[in-house]
């Protein structure tokens, strides 16, 4: 699964949004995305993806939510 798909999956399963740390932890715990170098997904990586897709994600009060 692509990292942006994993982020959407994790956020959609939880109301109220999540922090980038919580999103990265959930992705790693559920093994939804595996980096090519084998290292765990970081919160900085999650933040970079969220910034790349402003039409999909909303940043509000330190939390990331889906843009419905």
PyMOL Python script that loads the backbone (N, CA, C, O; Angstrom):
from pymol import cmd

cmd.read_pdbstr("""\
ATOM      1  N   UNK A   1       0.848  -1.173   0.000  1.00  0.00           N
ATOM      2  CA  UNK A   1       0.000   0.000   0.000  1.00  0.00           C
ATOM      3  C   UNK A   1       0.898   1.242   0.000  1.00  0.00           C
ATOM      4  O   UNK A   1       1.892   1.302   0.724  1.00  0.00           O
ATOM      5  N   UNK A   2       0.537   2.216  -0.810  1.00  0.00           N
ATOM      6  CA  UNK A   2       1.276   3.477  -0.816  1.00  0.00           C
ATOM      7  C   UNK A   2       1.065   4.190   0.508  1.00  0.00           C
ATOM      8  O   UNK A   2       0.050   3.993   1.177  1.00  0.00           O
ATOM      9  N   UNK A   3       2.036   5.023   0.881  1.00  0.00           N
ATOM     10  CA  UNK A   3       1.946   5.691   2.180  1.00  0.00           C
ATOM     11  C   UNK A   3       0.728   6.605   2.265  1.00  0.00           C
ATOM     12  O   UNK A   3       0.097   6.692   3.319  1.00  0.00           O
ATOM     13  N   UNK A   4       0.386   7.292   1.163  1.00  0.00           N
ATOM     14  CA  UNK A   4      -0.796   8.163   1.224  1.00  0.00           C
ATOM     15  C   UNK A   4      -2.073   7.363   1.423  1.00  0.00           C
ATOM     16  O   UNK A   4      -2.999   7.827   2.088  1.00  0.00           O
ATOM     17  N   UNK A   5      -2.132   6.163   0.852  1.00  0.00           N
ATOM     18  CA  UNK A   5      -3.285   5.284   1.058  1.00  0.00           C
ATOM     19  C   UNK A   5      -3.341   4.798   2.509  1.00  0.00           C
ATOM     20  O   UNK A   5      -4.418   4.701   3.099  1.00  0.00           O
ATOM     21  N   UNK A   6      -2.180   4.498   3.072  1.00  0.00           N
ATOM     22  CA  UNK A   6      -2.117   4.055   4.463  1.00  0.00           C
ATOM     23  C   UNK A   6      -2.569   5.163   5.405  1.00  0.00           C
ATOM     24  O   UNK A   6      -3.261   4.898   6.388  1.00  0.00           O
ATOM     25  N   UNK A   7      -2.181   6.402   5.111  1.00  0.00           N
ATOM     26  CA  UNK A   7      -2.585   7.538   5.946  1.00  0.00           C
ATOM     27  C   UNK A   7      -4.100   7.706   5.906  1.00  0.00           C
ATOM     28  O   UNK A   7      -4.735   7.885   6.945  1.00  0.00           O
ATOM     29  N   UNK A   8      -4.675   7.648   4.715  1.00  0.00           N
ATOM     30  CA  UNK A   8      -6.133   7.772   4.580  1.00  0.00           C
ATOM     31  C   UNK A   8      -6.824   6.646   5.353  1.00  0.00           C
ATOM     32  O   UNK A   8      -7.800   6.891   6.062  1.00  0.00           O
ATOM     33  N   UNK A   9      -6.335   5.440   5.222  1.00  0.00           N
ATOM     34  CA  UNK A   9      -6.926   4.282   5.906  1.00  0.00           C
ATOM     35  C   UNK A   9      -6.920   4.482   7.419  1.00  0.00           C
ATOM     36  O   UNK A   9      -7.928   4.250   8.087  1.00  0.00           O
ATOM     37  N   UNK A  10      -5.783   4.914   7.954  1.00  0.00           N
ATOM     38  CA  UNK A  10      -5.651   5.099   9.408  1.00  0.00           C
ATOM     39  C   UNK A  10      -6.557   6.218   9.909  1.00  0.00           C
ATOM     40  O   UNK A  10      -7.243   6.056  10.918  1.00  0.00           O
ATOM     41  N   UNK A  11      -6.563   7.357   9.206  1.00  0.00           N
ATOM     42  CA  UNK A  11      -7.381   8.493   9.646  1.00  0.00           C
ATOM     43  C   UNK A  11      -8.871   8.173   9.531  1.00  0.00           C
ATOM     44  O   UNK A  11      -9.657   8.563  10.395  1.00  0.00           O
ATOM     45  N   UNK A  12      -9.261   7.466   8.472  1.00  0.00           N
ATOM     46  CA  UNK A  12     -10.676   7.141   8.266  1.00  0.00           C
ATOM     47  C   UNK A  12     -11.214   6.232   9.366  1.00  0.00           C
ATOM     48  O   UNK A  12     -12.414   6.232   9.640  1.00  0.00           O
ATOM     49  N   UNK A  13     -10.335   5.460   9.993  1.00  0.00           N
ATOM     50  CA  UNK A  13     -10.790   4.542  11.030  1.00  0.00           C
ATOM     51  C   UNK A  13     -10.896   5.205  12.398  1.00  0.00           C
ATOM     52  O   UNK A  13     -11.251   4.556  13.382  1.00  0.00           O
ATOM     53  N   UNK A  14     -10.588   6.504  12.458  1.00  0.00           N
ATOM     54  CA  UNK A  14     -10.625   7.199  13.756  1.00  0.00           C
ATOM     55  C   UNK A  14     -11.226   8.588  13.590  1.00  0.00           C
ATOM     56  O   UNK A  14     -10.755   9.379  12.772  1.00  0.00           O
ATOM     57  N   UNK A  15     -12.253   8.880  14.356  1.00  0.00           N
ATOM     58  CA  UNK A  15     -12.886  10.196  14.312  1.00  0.00           C
ATOM     59  C   UNK A  15     -12.049  11.208  15.082  1.00  0.00           C
ATOM     60  O   UNK A  15     -11.357  10.845  16.033  1.00  0.00           O
ATOM     61  N   UNK A  16     -12.105  12.462  14.685  1.00  0.00           N
ATOM     62  CA  UNK A  16     -11.423  13.520  15.421  1.00  0.00           C
ATOM     63  C   UNK A  16     -10.010  13.805  14.975  1.00  0.00           C
ATOM     64  O   UNK A  16      -9.359  14.693  15.526  1.00  0.00           O
ATOM     65  N   UNK A  17      -9.520  13.079  13.997  1.00  0.00           N
ATOM     66  CA  UNK A  17      -8.182  13.322  13.489  1.00  0.00           C
ATOM     67  C   UNK A  17      -7.098  12.738  14.376  1.00  0.00           C
ATOM     68  O   UNK A  17      -7.367  12.220  15.460  1.00  0.00           O
ATOM     69  N   UNK A  18      -5.867  12.831  13.893  1.00  0.00           N
ATOM     70  CA  UNK A  18      -4.717  12.257  14.591  1.00  0.00           C
ATOM     71  C   UNK A  18      -3.505  13.148  14.373  1.00  0.00           C
ATOM     72  O   UNK A  18      -3.464  13.926  13.421  1.00  0.00           O
ATOM     73  N   UNK A  19      -2.524  13.036  15.249  1.00  0.00           N
ATOM     74  CA  UNK A  19      -1.259  13.740  15.043  1.00  0.00           C
ATOM     75  C   UNK A  19      -0.405  12.922  14.088  1.00  0.00           C
ATOM     76  O   UNK A  19      -0.682  11.746  13.850  1.00  0.00           O
ATOM     77  N   UNK A  20       0.631  13.542  13.543  1.00  0.00           N
ATOM     78  CA  UNK A  20       1.514  12.807  12.628  1.00  0.00           C
ATOM     79  C   UNK A  20       2.212  11.662  13.357  1.00  0.00           C
ATOM     80  O   UNK A  20       2.448  10.609  12.763  1.00  0.00           O
ATOM     81  N   UNK A  21       2.545  11.849  14.632  1.00  0.00           N
ATOM     82  CA  UNK A  21       3.164  10.771  15.415  1.00  0.00           C
ATOM     83  C   UNK A  21       2.210   9.581  15.548  1.00  0.00           C
ATOM     84  O   UNK A  21       2.618   8.431  15.392  1.00  0.00           O
ATOM     85  N   UNK A  22       0.943   9.866  15.837  1.00  0.00           N
ATOM     86  CA  UNK A  22      -0.046   8.793  15.972  1.00  0.00           C
ATOM     87  C   UNK A  22      -0.261   8.059  14.649  1.00  0.00           C
ATOM     88  O   UNK A  22      -0.409   6.837  14.627  1.00  0.00           O
ATOM     89  N   UNK A  23      -0.276   8.809  13.549  1.00  0.00           N
ATOM     90  CA  UNK A  23      -0.464   8.199  12.228  1.00  0.00           C
ATOM     91  C   UNK A  23       0.709   7.287  11.902  1.00  0.00           C
ATOM     92  O   UNK A  23       0.511   6.151  11.469  1.00  0.00           O
ATOM     93  N   UNK A  24       1.930   7.774  12.106  1.00  0.00           N
ATOM     94  CA  UNK A  24       3.132   6.971  11.817  1.00  0.00           C
ATOM     95  C   UNK A  24       3.138   5.703  12.672  1.00  0.00           C
ATOM     96  O   UNK A  24       3.447   4.618  12.180  1.00  0.00           O
ATOM     97  N   UNK A  25       2.798   5.846  13.948  1.00  0.00           N
ATOM     98  CA  UNK A  25       2.770   4.685  14.847  1.00  0.00           C
ATOM     99  C   UNK A  25       1.759   3.641  14.372  1.00  0.00           C
ATOM    100  O   UNK A  25       2.056   2.447  14.360  1.00  0.00           O
ATOM    101  N   UNK A  26       0.571   4.090  13.985  1.00  0.00           N
ATOM    102  CA  UNK A  26      -0.473   3.168  13.520  1.00  0.00           C
ATOM    103  C   UNK A  26      -0.058   2.468  12.228  1.00  0.00           C
ATOM    104  O   UNK A  26      -0.290   1.270  12.072  1.00  0.00           O
ATOM    105  N   UNK A  27       0.546   3.199  11.315  1.00  0.00           N
ATOM    106  CA  UNK A  27       0.999   2.598  10.052  1.00  0.00           C
ATOM    107  C   UNK A  27       2.046   1.530  10.323  1.00  0.00           C
ATOM    108  O   UNK A  27       1.994   0.441   9.752  1.00  0.00           O
ATOM    109  N   UNK A  28       2.996   1.845  11.198  1.00  0.00           N
ATOM    110  CA  UNK A  28       4.056   0.883  11.512  1.00  0.00           C
ATOM    111  C   UNK A  28       3.520  -0.324  12.271  1.00  0.00           C
ATOM    112  O   UNK A  28       3.916  -1.456  11.995  1.00  0.00           O
ATOM    113  N   UNK A  29       2.621  -0.090  13.228  1.00  0.00           N
ATOM    114  CA  UNK A  29       2.063  -1.175  14.040  1.00  0.00           C
ATOM    115  C   UNK A  29       1.274  -2.158  13.176  1.00  0.00           C
ATOM    116  O   UNK A  29       1.358  -3.372  13.362  1.00  0.00           O
ATOM    117  N   UNK A  30       0.506  -1.613  12.227  1.00  0.00           N
ATOM    118  CA  UNK A  30      -0.332  -2.454  11.363  1.00  0.00           C
ATOM    119  C   UNK A  30       0.398  -2.909  10.104  1.00  0.00           C
ATOM    120  O   UNK A  30      -0.147  -3.669   9.304  1.00  0.00           O
ATOM    121  N   UNK A  31       1.642  -2.438   9.932  1.00  0.00           N
ATOM    122  CA  UNK A  31       2.459  -2.784   8.756  1.00  0.00           C
ATOM    123  C   UNK A  31       1.724  -2.484   7.446  1.00  0.00           C
ATOM    124  O   UNK A  31       1.700  -3.301   6.525  1.00  0.00           O
ATOM    125  N   UNK A  32       1.123  -1.283   7.390  1.00  0.00           N
ATOM    126  CA  UNK A  32       0.362  -0.879   6.206  1.00  0.00           C
ATOM    127  C   UNK A  32       1.271  -0.400   5.078  1.00  0.00           C
ATOM    128  O   UNK A  32       0.916  -0.493   3.903  1.00  0.00           O
ATOM    129  N   UNK A  33       2.445   0.113   5.444  1.00  0.00           N
ATOM    130  CA  UNK A  33       3.392   0.597   4.437  1.00  0.00           C
ATOM    131  C   UNK A  33       4.796   0.228   4.903  1.00  0.00           C
ATOM    132  O   UNK A  33       5.162   0.461   6.055  1.00  0.00           O
ATOM    133  N   UNK A  34       5.576  -0.350   3.993  1.00  0.00           N
ATOM    134  CA  UNK A  34       6.961  -0.699   4.297  1.00  0.00           C
ATOM    135  C   UNK A  34       7.862   0.112   3.382  1.00  0.00           C
ATOM    136  O   UNK A  34       7.754   0.043   2.157  1.00  0.00           O
ATOM    137  N   UNK A  35       8.755   0.883   3.995  1.00  0.00           N
ATOM    138  CA  UNK A  35       9.690   1.684   3.205  1.00  0.00           C
ATOM    139  C   UNK A  35      10.678   0.779   2.476  1.00  0.00           C
ATOM    140  O   UNK A  35      10.942  -0.342   2.910  1.00  0.00           O
ATOM    141  N   UNK A  36      11.216   1.271   1.373  1.00  0.00           N
ATOM    142  CA  UNK A  36      12.165   0.481   0.589  1.00  0.00           C
ATOM    143  C   UNK A  36      13.415   0.138   1.377  1.00  0.00           C
ATOM    144  O   UNK A  36      14.021  -0.910   1.156  1.00  0.00           O
ATOM    145  N   UNK A  37      13.813   1.029   2.312  1.00  0.00           N
ATOM    146  CA  UNK A  37      15.012   0.765   3.112  1.00  0.00           C
ATOM    147  C   UNK A  37      14.715  -0.066   4.362  1.00  0.00           C
ATOM    148  O   UNK A  37      15.623  -0.363   5.138  1.00  0.00           O
ATOM    149  N   UNK A  38      13.456  -0.440   4.557  1.00  0.00           N
ATOM    150  CA  UNK A  38      13.081  -1.293   5.665  1.00  0.00           C
ATOM    151  C   UNK A  38      12.881  -0.580   6.992  1.00  0.00           C
ATOM    152  O   UNK A  38      12.479  -1.207   7.973  1.00  0.00           O
ATOM    153  N   UNK A  39      13.154   0.716   7.041  1.00  0.00           N
ATOM    154  CA  UNK A  39      12.987   1.476   8.276  1.00  0.00           C
ATOM    155  C   UNK A  39      11.518   1.824   8.498  1.00  0.00           C
ATOM    156  O   UNK A  39      10.738   1.847   7.545  1.00  0.00           O
ATOM    157  N   UNK A  40      11.131   2.097   9.746  1.00  0.00           N
ATOM    158  CA  UNK A  40       9.737   2.465  10.007  1.00  0.00           C
ATOM    159  C   UNK A  40       9.403   3.846   9.447  1.00  0.00           C
ATOM    160  O   UNK A  40      10.280   4.693   9.280  1.00  0.00           O
ATOM    161  N   UNK A  41       8.134   4.052   9.164  1.00  0.00           N
ATOM    162  CA  UNK A  41       7.630   5.350   8.702  1.00  0.00           C
ATOM    163  C   UNK A  41       7.802   6.351   9.839  1.00  0.00           C
ATOM    164  O   UNK A  41       7.553   6.024  11.000  1.00  0.00           O
ATOM    165  N   UNK A  42       8.230   7.573   9.508  1.00  0.00           N
ATOM    166  CA  UNK A  42       8.424   8.605  10.529  1.00  0.00           C
ATOM    167  C   UNK A  42       7.301   9.640  10.453  1.00  0.00           C
ATOM    168  O   UNK A  42       6.592   9.732   9.452  1.00  0.00           O
ATOM    169  N   UNK A  43       7.153  10.411  11.521  1.00  0.00           N
ATOM    170  CA  UNK A  43       6.133  11.464  11.523  1.00  0.00           C
ATOM    171  C   UNK A  43       6.486  12.544  10.505  1.00  0.00           C
ATOM    172  O   UNK A  43       5.587  13.160   9.932  1.00  0.00           O
ATOM    173  N   UNK A  44       7.778  12.788  10.268  1.00  0.00           N
ATOM    174  CA  UNK A  44       8.188  13.767   9.254  1.00  0.00           C
ATOM    175  C   UNK A  44       7.785  13.309   7.863  1.00  0.00           C
ATOM    176  O   UNK A  44       7.374  14.120   7.033  1.00  0.00           O
ATOM    177  N   UNK A  45       7.899  12.026   7.609  1.00  0.00           N
ATOM    178  CA  UNK A  45       7.490  11.464   6.318  1.00  0.00           C
ATOM    179  C   UNK A  45       5.985  11.617   6.137  1.00  0.00           C
ATOM    180  O   UNK A  45       5.521  11.977   5.055  1.00  0.00           O
ATOM    181  N   UNK A  46       5.223  11.347   7.189  1.00  0.00           N
ATOM    182  CA  UNK A  46       3.767  11.507   7.147  1.00  0.00           C
ATOM    183  C   UNK A  46       3.421  12.966   6.852  1.00  0.00           C
ATOM    184  O   UNK A  46       2.563  13.250   6.016  1.00  0.00           O
ATOM    185  N   UNK A  47       4.097  13.892   7.547  1.00  0.00           N
ATOM    186  CA  UNK A  47       3.834  15.319   7.352  1.00  0.00           C
ATOM    187  C   UNK A  47       4.121  15.741   5.906  1.00  0.00           C
ATOM    188  O   UNK A  47       3.361  16.513   5.322  1.00  0.00           O
ATOM    189  N   UNK A  48       5.206  15.239   5.336  1.00  0.00           N
ATOM    190  CA  UNK A  48       5.559  15.569   3.949  1.00  0.00           C
ATOM    191  C   UNK A  48       4.477  15.101   2.979  1.00  0.00           C
ATOM    192  O   UNK A  48       4.134  15.816   2.036  1.00  0.00           O
ATOM    193  N   UNK A  49       3.949  13.925   3.203  1.00  0.00           N
ATOM    194  CA  UNK A  49       2.889  13.392   2.335  1.00  0.00           C
ATOM    195  C   UNK A  49       1.625  14.236   2.476  1.00  0.00           C
ATOM    196  O   UNK A  49       0.962  14.537   1.483  1.00  0.00           O
ATOM    197  N   UNK A  50       1.296  14.613   3.694  1.00  0.00           N
ATOM    198  CA  UNK A  50       0.104  15.419   3.940  1.00  0.00           C
ATOM    199  C   UNK A  50       0.211  16.765   3.226  1.00  0.00           C
ATOM    200  O   UNK A  50      -0.775  17.255   2.674  1.00  0.00           O
ATOM    201  N   UNK A  51       1.394  17.361   3.234  1.00  0.00           N
ATOM    202  CA  UNK A  51       1.612  18.642   2.547  1.00  0.00           C
ATOM    203  C   UNK A  51       1.512  18.488   1.032  1.00  0.00           C
ATOM    204  O   UNK A  51       1.127  19.428   0.337  1.00  0.00           O
ATOM    205  N   UNK A  52       1.854  17.317   0.520  1.00  0.00           N
ATOM    206  CA  UNK A  52       1.797  17.062  -0.922  1.00  0.00           C
ATOM    207  C   UNK A  52       0.370  16.888  -1.433  1.00  0.00           C
ATOM    208  O   UNK A  52       0.120  17.035  -2.629  1.00  0.00           O
ATOM    209  N   UNK A  53      -0.562  16.578  -0.543  1.00  0.00           N
ATOM    210  CA  UNK A  53      -1.948  16.325  -0.935  1.00  0.00           C
ATOM    211  C   UNK A  53      -2.914  17.228  -0.161  1.00  0.00           C
ATOM    212  O   UNK A  53      -3.701  16.730   0.645  1.00  0.00           O
ATOM    213  N   UNK A  54      -2.868  18.559  -0.391  1.00  0.00           N
ATOM    214  CA  UNK A  54      -3.723  19.481   0.367  1.00  0.00           C
ATOM    215  C   UNK A  54      -5.212  19.296   0.087  1.00  0.00           C
ATOM    216  O   UNK A  54      -6.041  19.703   0.901  1.00  0.00           O
ATOM    217  N   UNK A  55      -5.565  18.701  -1.032  1.00  0.00           N
ATOM    218  CA  UNK A  55      -6.968  18.461  -1.333  1.00  0.00           C
ATOM    219  C   UNK A  55      -7.551  17.267  -0.596  1.00  0.00           C
ATOM    220  O   UNK A  55      -8.770  17.102  -0.534  1.00  0.00           O
ATOM    221  N   UNK A  56      -6.675  16.429  -0.035  1.00  0.00           N
ATOM    222  CA  UNK A  56      -7.110  15.217   0.648  1.00  0.00           C
ATOM    223  C   UNK A  56      -7.089  15.382   2.166  1.00  0.00           C
ATOM    224  O   UNK A  56      -7.968  14.879   2.866  1.00  0.00           O
ATOM    225  N   UNK A  57      -6.073  16.093   2.668  1.00  0.00           N
ATOM    226  CA  UNK A  57      -5.875  16.206   4.113  1.00  0.00           C
ATOM    227  C   UNK A  57      -6.024  17.649   4.583  1.00  0.00           C
ATOM    228  O   UNK A  57      -5.715  18.590   3.852  1.00  0.00           O
ATOM    229  N   UNK A  58      -6.500  17.806   5.812  1.00  0.00           N
ATOM    230  CA  UNK A  58      -6.656  19.122   6.448  1.00  0.00           C
ATOM    231  C   UNK A  58      -5.878  19.092   7.757  1.00  0.00           C
ATOM    232  O   UNK A  58      -5.980  18.137   8.527  1.00  0.00           O
ATOM    233  N   UNK A  59      -5.098  20.147   8.005  1.00  0.00           N
ATOM    234  CA  UNK A  59      -4.387  20.296   9.274  1.00  0.00           C
ATOM    235  C   UNK A  59      -5.157  21.295  10.125  1.00  0.00           C
ATOM    236  O   UNK A  59      -5.368  22.436   9.712  1.00  0.00           O
ATOM    237  N   UNK A  60      -5.579  20.867  11.314  1.00  0.00           N
ATOM    238  CA  UNK A  60      -6.384  21.717  12.177  1.00  0.00           C
ATOM    239  C   UNK A  60      -6.099  21.399  13.635  1.00  0.00           C
ATOM    240  O   UNK A  60      -6.219  20.248  14.056  1.00  0.00           O
ATOM    241  N   UNK A  61      -5.723  22.409  14.408  1.00  0.00           N
ATOM    242  CA  UNK A  61      -5.461  22.244  15.842  1.00  0.00           C
ATOM    243  C   UNK A  61      -4.455  21.132  16.136  1.00  0.00           C
ATOM    244  O   UNK A  61      -4.615  20.381  17.098  1.00  0.00           O
ATOM    245  N   UNK A  62      -3.413  21.031  15.298  1.00  0.00           N
ATOM    246  CA  UNK A  62      -2.382  20.025  15.516  1.00  0.00           C
ATOM    247  C   UNK A  62      -2.779  18.624  15.126  1.00  0.00           C
ATOM    248  O   UNK A  62      -2.049  17.668  15.386  1.00  0.00           O
ATOM    249  N   UNK A  63      -3.941  18.498  14.500  1.00  0.00           N
ATOM    250  CA  UNK A  63      -4.419  17.183  14.084  1.00  0.00           C
ATOM    251  C   UNK A  63      -4.619  17.143  12.572  1.00  0.00           C
ATOM    252  O   UNK A  63      -4.888  18.163  11.936  1.00  0.00           O
ATOM    253  N   UNK A  64      -4.483  15.964  12.023  1.00  0.00           N
ATOM    254  CA  UNK A  64      -4.662  15.750  10.592  1.00  0.00           C
ATOM    255  C   UNK A  64      -5.989  15.035  10.395  1.00  0.00           C
ATOM    256  O   UNK A  64      -6.277  14.033  11.050  1.00  0.00           O
ATOM    257  N   UNK A  65      -6.794  15.571   9.478  1.00  0.00           N
ATOM    258  CA  UNK A  65      -8.098  14.982   9.184  1.00  0.00           C
ATOM    259  C   UNK A  65      -8.267  14.873   7.664  1.00  0.00           C
ATOM    260  O   UNK A  65      -7.530  15.490   6.895  1.00  0.00           O
ATOM    261  N   UNK A  66      -9.234  14.091   7.265  1.00  0.00           N
ATOM    262  CA  UNK A  66      -9.546  13.992   5.844  1.00  0.00           C
ATOM    263  C   UNK A  66     -10.380  15.190   5.434  1.00  0.00           C
ATOM    264  O   UNK A  66     -11.209  15.671   6.207  1.00  0.00           O
ATOM    265  N   UNK A  67     -10.163  15.666   4.233  1.00  0.00           N
ATOM    266  CA  UNK A  67     -10.888  16.806   3.700  1.00  0.00           C
ATOM    267  C   UNK A  67     -12.126  16.307   2.960  1.00  0.00           C
ATOM    268  O   UNK A  67     -12.068  16.028   1.762  1.00  0.00           O
ATOM    269  N   UNK A  68     -13.238  16.195   3.672  1.00  0.00           N
ATOM    270  CA  UNK A  68     -14.491  15.711   3.059  1.00  0.00           C
ATOM    271  C   UNK A  68     -15.239  16.879   2.491  1.00  0.00           C
ATOM    272  O   UNK A  68     -16.320  16.705   1.928  1.00  0.00           O
TER     273      UNK A  68
END
""", "prot")
cmd.dss("prot")
cmd.show_as("cartoon", "prot")
cmd.util.cbc("prot")
cmd.orient("prot")
